[in-house]
Amino acid sequence: MFAIRGSGFGLYGYLPALVGCGQRVVLPERYRARFAERPELAPFANEVVWAKDEAAALELSDGAALALRPADQAELVARILAQARLERLILEKPLAPSPDESARLFEGLLRSKKTFRIGYVFRETSWGKRFLKAGGAKSISWTFTAHHFRADLRNWKRSHASGGGPIRFFGIQLVALLAEAGYREVLSSSGTGGGLEELETWEARFTGPGLPECRVEVQTRSPIEALRVDGLADLREPFETETTAAGPGAVDRRVPILGAVCRSLWELGDAPYGWYRTTLDLWRAVEDKLLLA
């Protein structure tokens, strides 16, 4: 059984994905109202075990899926590593607010010998698979208006220091994809906005052995909603081509992708830990070279 921490994406994303993988899910009682508010989760009710609180949910489980703020995730994982019963973990990106904090947490996870996966999901999209098969591309442009700007929210996703913004929250998905494709060097990295703490845009150039130089841009305060990958994709948003059953009560379109991440916890084959380390190294390089315009 899997305990879920996080009553937002944890419920509407990871819960149906885990049930689809044959897992029962353990939730703390305080999530019950949020669960009831989402009609698309009703078909999964019989697969949910309710526990008194978060601690009790973890005690009943042999796995955990975390959908928390980066700082909260880092704090909880540090405690989970000492719990032998929890053998499998699904973690959100970024692992922790900064590259250095994430690297320390990553090394602790490796030493624990637990099986874990990080929610780098662009590799599971149709366009992401084309990108990896093609061996990169000359450019990736992702433009949109982030919810925190549209609703004028002062939350962690807006804060670079907290693990948010165009690099740490959004761009990290592209960094992971580039790392898997073989990109190893950052030629340039720049950001604009309200200073480092409230970046709105990020641009960078990447190279790798035998790969085309790739220019990446992420604009989080743009009126244009688009994801354009040179020669490979021209979409409104990254998950446009991923489909689930349509209509009222349909689960989030990312559920099948999350399901692929969850299933990999039990699949034989090479673990992705080398790729994860390369992603952390590339992320650190992005920030080491970051210039504010």
C-alpha positions as CSV (number, residue, x, y, z in Angstrom):
1,M,0.0,0.0,0.0
2,F,1.1,3.6,-0.7
3,A,0.6,6.5,1.5
4,I,0.1,9.8,-0.2
5,R,1.2,13.1,1.2
6,G,-0.3,16.2,-0.5
7,S,-4.0,16.8,-0.8
8,G,-3.8,18.5,-4.2
9,F,-1.8,16.8,-7.0
10,G,-1.3,13.9,-4.6
11,L,-5.0,13.2,-4.8
12,Y,-6.0,14.0,-8.4
13,G,-2.6,12.9,-9.9
14,Y,-0.9,10.2,-7.9
15,L,-3.9,8.5,-6.4
16,P,-5.5,7.3,-9.7
17,A,-2.1,6.6,-11.1
18,L,-1.2,4.3,-8.2
19,V,-4.6,2.5,-8.2
20,G,-4.1,2.0,-11.9
21,C,-0.9,0.1,-11.0
22,G,-2.8,-2.2,-8.7
23,Q,-1.9,-0.4,-5.4
24,R,-4.2,0.5,-2.6
25,V,-3.8,4.0,-1.2
26,V,-3.6,5.2,2.4
27,L,-4.8,8.7,3.2
28,P,-5.0,10.7,6.4
29,E,-8.6,11.5,7.6
30,R,-8.0,15.2,7.0
31,Y,-7.9,14.6,3.3
32,R,-11.4,13.1,3.2
33,A,-13.2,16.4,2.4
34,R,-10.8,17.2,-0.4
35,F,-11.3,13.6,-1.8
36,A,-15.1,14.0,-1.7
37,E,-14.8,17.3,-3.6
38,R,-13.4,15.6,-6.6
39,P,-16.0,13.5,-8.5
40,E,-13.3,11.9,-10.7
41,L,-11.9,10.2,-7.7
42,A,-15.2,8.5,-6.7
43,P,-14.5,5.3,-8.7
44,F,-11.3,4.8,-6.6
45,A,-13.0,5.0,-3.2
46,N,-12.9,1.3,-2.5
47,E,-9.1,1.3,-3.0
48,V,-8.6,4.0,-0.3
49,V,-7.7,3.1,3.3
50,W,-8.3,6.0,5.8
51,A,-5.8,6.5,8.6
52,K,-6.0,8.7,11.7
53,D,-3.2,11.1,10.5
54,E,-0.2,11.3,8.2
55,A,2.1,9.4,10.6
56,A,-0.4,6.5,10.8
57,A,-0.8,6.5,7.0
58,L,3.0,6.0,6.7
59,E,3.0,3.2,9.3
60,L,0.4,1.3,7.3
61,S,2.3,1.5,4.1
62,D,5.3,0.0,2.3
63,G,5.5,2.9,-0.1
64,A,4.9,6.7,-0.2
65,A,4.1,9.2,-2.9
66,L,4.9,12.8,-2.0
67,A,3.4,15.9,-3.6
68,L,4.7,18.6,-1.3
69,R,6.5,21.8,-1.4
70,P,10.2,21.2,-2.0
71,A,11.3,22.2,1.5
72,D,8.5,20.1,3.1
73,Q,9.5,17.1,0.9
74,A,13.2,17.4,1.9
75,E,12.3,17.5,5.6
76,L,9.9,14.5,5.3
77,V,12.3,12.4,3.2
78,A,15.1,12.9,5.8
79,R,12.7,11.3,8.3
80,I,11.4,8.6,6.0
81,L,14.9,7.3,5.2
82,A,15.1,5.9,8.7
83,Q,11.8,3.9,8.3
84,A,12.7,0.5,7.0
85,R,9.1,-0.4,6.2
86,L,8.9,2.2,3.4
87,E,10.7,0.5,0.5
88,R,9.5,2.6,-2.4
89,L,9.2,6.3,-2.9
90,I,7.8,8.6,-5.6
91,L,9.1,12.1,-5.2
92,E,8.2,15.4,-6.8
93,K,10.6,17.7,-8.6
94,P,12.6,19.6,-7.5
95,L,13.7,17.2,-4.8
96,A,14.6,20.2,-2.6
97,P,14.6,24.0,-3.1
98,S,18.2,24.3,-4.4
99,P,20.6,22.1,-6.4
100,D,22.9,21.6,-3.5
101,E,20.1,20.7,-1.1
102,S,18.7,18.3,-3.7
103,A,22.1,16.7,-4.3
104,R,22.5,16.0,-0.5
105,L,19.0,14.5,-0.4
106,F,19.7,12.4,-3.5
107,E,22.9,10.9,-2.0
108,G,20.9,10.1,1.2
109,L,18.4,8.3,-0.9
110,L,21.0,6.3,-2.6
111,R,22.6,5.3,0.7
112,S,19.2,4.2,2.0
113,K,18.9,1.5,-0.7
114,K,15.2,2.4,-1.1
115,T,13.8,2.3,-4.6
116,F,12.7,5.7,-5.7
117,R,11.5,7.7,-8.7
118,I,11.4,11.5,-9.3
119,G,8.5,13.1,-11.2
120,Y,10.5,14.0,-14.3
121,V,7.6,13.3,-16.7
122,F,8.4,15.0,-20.0
123,R,10.2,11.9,-21.1
124,E,6.9,10.0,-21.0
125,T,5.1,12.5,-23.4
126,S,4.8,11.7,-27.1
127,W,7.0,14.8,-28.0
128,G,9.5,14.0,-25.2
129,K,9.9,10.5,-26.6
130,R,10.5,12.0,-30.1
131,F,13.1,14.4,-28.6
132,L,15.0,11.5,-27.0
133,K,14.8,9.3,-30.1
134,A,16.0,12.2,-32.3
135,G,19.0,13.0,-30.1
136,G,18.0,16.5,-29.1
137,A,16.8,19.5,-31.1
138,K,18.0,23.0,-31.9
139,S,15.5,24.8,-29.7
140,I,12.7,24.4,-27.1
141,S,10.4,27.3,-26.4
142,W,7.8,27.0,-23.6
143,T,5.6,30.1,-23.0
144,F,2.5,30.5,-20.8
145,T,1.2,32.5,-17.9
146,A,1.8,30.7,-14.6
147,H,-1.2,30.4,-12.3
148,H,0.6,32.3,-9.6
149,F,0.9,35.3,-11.9
150,R,-2.6,35.0,-13.3
151,A,-4.1,34.9,-9.8
152,D,-1.5,37.1,-8.2
153,L,-0.6,34.5,-5.7
154,R,2.4,34.9,-3.4
155,N,3.1,31.2,-3.1
156,W,6.2,29.0,-3.2
157,K,5.9,28.3,-6.9
158,R,6.6,32.0,-7.5
159,S,9.7,32.0,-5.3
160,H,13.1,30.9,-6.6
161,A,14.4,30.4,-3.1
162,S,11.6,28.0,-2.3
163,G,12.1,25.9,-5.4
164,G,9.7,27.7,-7.7
165,G,10.0,29.9,-10.8
166,P,11.0,29.3,-14.4
167,I,14.1,27.3,-13.6
168,R,13.5,25.3,-10.4
169,F,9.8,24.4,-10.8
170,F,9.1,24.6,-14.6
171,G,12.5,24.4,-16.3
172,I,13.8,21.5,-14.3
173,Q,11.5,19.2,-16.4
174,L,13.4,20.4,-19.5
175,V,16.8,20.1,-17.8
176,A,15.9,16.5,-17.0
177,L,15.0,15.8,-20.6
178,L,18.1,17.4,-21.9
179,A,20.3,15.4,-19.4
180,E,18.7,12.1,-20.5
181,A,19.3,13.0,-24.2
182,G,23.0,13.5,-23.4
183,Y,23.4,17.3,-23.0
184,R,26.2,17.9,-20.5
185,E,27.3,21.5,-20.7
186,V,25.6,24.9,-20.2
187,L,27.0,27.6,-22.5
188,S,24.9,30.4,-21.1
189,S,22.0,30.9,-18.7
190,S,20.0,34.1,-18.1
191,G,16.9,35.3,-16.4
192,T,14.6,38.3,-16.2
193,G,11.9,39.5,-13.9
194,G,11.7,40.9,-10.4
195,G,15.2,39.9,-9.5
196,L,16.4,36.4,-8.7
197,E,13.6,35.8,-6.2
198,E,10.9,36.4,-8.7
199,L,12.1,35.4,-12.1
200,E,9.7,35.4,-15.0
201,T,11.8,34.1,-17.8
202,W,14.8,31.9,-18.3
203,E,16.9,31.3,-21.4
204,A,19.9,28.9,-21.8
205,R,22.0,27.2,-24.3
206,F,23.1,23.5,-23.9
207,T,25.6,21.3,-25.7
208,G,26.5,17.6,-25.6
209,P,28.7,15.2,-27.5
210,G,27.3,14.6,-31.0
211,L,24.2,16.7,-30.2
212,P,22.9,19.9,-31.8
213,E,23.3,23.0,-29.6
214,C,19.9,23.5,-28.0
215,R,18.5,26.9,-27.1
216,V,15.9,26.8,-24.3
217,E,13.5,29.5,-23.3
218,V,10.8,29.4,-20.6
219,Q,8.5,32.4,-20.2
220,T,6.1,32.2,-17.3
221,R,4.4,35.5,-17.8
222,S,3.5,35.4,-21.5
223,P,0.1,35.8,-23.1
224,I,1.1,33.1,-25.6
225,E,0.5,29.5,-24.6
226,A,2.8,27.3,-26.6
227,L,5.4,24.6,-26.5
228,R,7.6,24.5,-29.6
229,V,10.4,22.0,-30.1
230,D,12.3,22.6,-33.3
231,G,11.1,20.0,-35.9
232,L,9.4,17.9,-33.3
233,A,6.4,19.6,-31.6
234,D,4.1,22.7,-31.9
235,L,1.6,22.4,-29.0
236,R,-0.4,24.7,-26.7
237,E,1.1,23.0,-23.6
238,P,3.3,20.0,-22.8
239,F,0.5,17.5,-22.2
240,E,-1.8,18.5,-25.0
241,T,-1.4,15.2,-26.9
242,E,-1.9,13.0,-23.7
243,T,-5.5,11.9,-23.5
244,T,-7.7,10.2,-21.0
245,A,-11.5,9.5,-21.1
246,A,-13.2,12.8,-21.8
247,G,-16.2,14.4,-20.1
248,P,-17.2,15.4,-16.6
249,G,-15.4,13.4,-13.9
250,A,-12.4,12.6,-16.2
251,V,-9.1,12.1,-14.5
252,D,-6.2,14.5,-15.1
253,R,-4.6,13.9,-18.5
254,R,-1.2,13.4,-16.7
255,V,-2.4,10.3,-14.9
256,P,-1.3,7.8,-17.6
257,I,2.2,9.4,-17.6
258,L,2.3,9.3,-13.8
259,G,1.3,5.7,-14.1
260,A,4.3,5.0,-16.2
261,V,6.5,6.5,-13.5
262,C,4.8,4.5,-10.8
263,R,5.0,1.2,-12.7
264,S,8.8,1.7,-13.1
265,L,9.2,1.1,-9.4
266,W,8.5,-2.6,-10.0
267,E,10.0,-3.1,-13.4
268,L,13.3,-4.9,-13.9
269,G,16.1,-3.1,-15.6
270,D,18.5,-0.3,-15.0
271,A,17.5,2.2,-12.3
272,P,17.5,5.8,-13.5
273,Y,19.8,7.1,-10.8
274,G,22.7,7.9,-13.1
275,W,20.3,10.1,-15.1
276,Y,19.0,11.7,-12.0
277,R,22.6,12.6,-10.9
278,T,23.3,14.1,-14.4
279,T,20.2,16.1,-14.1
280,L,21.3,17.6,-10.8
281,D,24.7,18.4,-12.3
282,L,23.2,20.1,-15.3
283,W,20.8,22.1,-13.0
284,R,23.7,23.2,-10.9
285,A,25.5,24.4,-14.0
286,V,22.4,26.3,-15.1
287,E,22.4,28.2,-11.9
288,D,26.2,28.6,-11.6
289,K,26.1,30.4,-15.0
290,L,22.9,32.3,-14.4
291,L,23.0,36.0,-15.2
292,L,20.2,38.4,-14.5
293,A,19.3,40.8,-17.2
